[in-house]
Amino acid sequence: MQDRIFTLGAELAADPDKPKLKLPHIEEKDIQLLEDEIDFMDESLPEMTKFTLPGGHTTVSYCHLARCVCRRCERLVIELSDEADVSPLIIKYLNRLSDYLFVLGRKIAQDLNADEVYWEPKM
């Protein structure tokens, strides 16, 4: 995933006036790998019935934090795509990566036997 994030950054930073510049690209198979990993982890997780909050374990909170940063990046790239040519696969990858990080947090909580922290709205 770190390699794909660097690839994504290289695509976004590339000078569009230099089309002969050889760069790696995000591909549909990169997105499919995230989907497959999400599905694999999700198989062992209980169904979600409430919103989950960061907490329960420091590592779980780090996953939630990484997800927030990823979502922010996704929003910024969508904004950029209004002004510049951005591959739709980049946006799709960021979206799936943030979902992966969310499921990873749930899976780590399960593996560490940590409680998932649920949002209980105050009414």
N, C-alpha and C positions, 0 to 999 in steps of 0.2 A: 504494500500500500504506500509506503514511503516513496518508492520508485515512481508510482503513478502520480503521487502528489508533486514530485519534482517535474515529471513530464507535463502535468497540468500547468504548473508555473511557467515552464519553458514555452508552452504553447501560448499562454497569455502574454508573456513578455516579448515574444518574437516580433520583429519589425515586419509588418505586412508588405513593406516596399522591397523586401529581400526574399522573394518567393523561392529562390533556389537554396536557401538555408535548409540544411538537412536536420530535421527534428523528429523525435519520437512523438506519437500522438496517442491520446486516449482512444481506445477502441471499444466496441460493443462487448467483446470478450472480457474486458476489465470490469465492466458493469455486471456482467453475468457472474463473474467470480464473487463479487460482493453479494449478489442475490443468493447464490448457492450457499455461501457462508451464513447469511442471515437465516435461510431456511433450515440449515443444519443445526444452528444454535437454538432456533425457535422450537424445534421438535421436542426438546426436553424441558421447555419452559411452561409454567402454568399460563392459562389464558389471562390476559389483562382485563380487569374489570374496573380499574381506577387509574387515574393519572399517577405516574411515578415521579417522585421528587429525587433530586440528588441526595445521597446519604446512605447510611447503613454500613459503609466501609469507604476508606479513603480512595482506594482504587476505583470503586464504582463512581465516586464523585468525579474523579479524573476523566472517566469515560463521558460523563454528562457535560463536563467542562469542554472537552474536545468536541463533543457534538454541537455545543453552542457556537464555538469558534467556526466549525464547519458550516453551520447554518448561516452565520454572518457572512462568511466567504461566498456562499451560494447566492445570497441576496445581492452582494456587491457585484458578482459576476453577471447576474441577471441585469442589474443596472448598467453595467459596462456594455452588455450586448445591445442595449438601445443606441449606443454610440459607435460601436465597433463590431467587426465580424468576429463572433465567438462561436466555436463549435458547440452545437446543442449537446454533444456527448460530454462536454466538460460540465455543463449544468446538471445533466443527468447523473454523472459520476458523483458530483458533490452531494446531490440529493440522496443517493443510495449510500454513500459513505456515512452521512449523518445518521441514517437509519441503522446502518451496521453498528455504529458506535453506541446507539441507544440499546440495541439488542445485546451487544457485547457487555454493556454495564449490567443488564439483567442476568446474563449468563454468569458473569463473574460473581455477582451477588449470590446466585444459586450455588456455584462451586465453593464459595467461601462460607456458605451457610449464614450469610448476612441477611438481615431483614431488609426487604424492599420498603422504602418509605413512600407512603401514599399520601396524596393530597386529599385532605378532608376539608371541604369548603365550610367556612363559618357562615351559618345562616341565621 
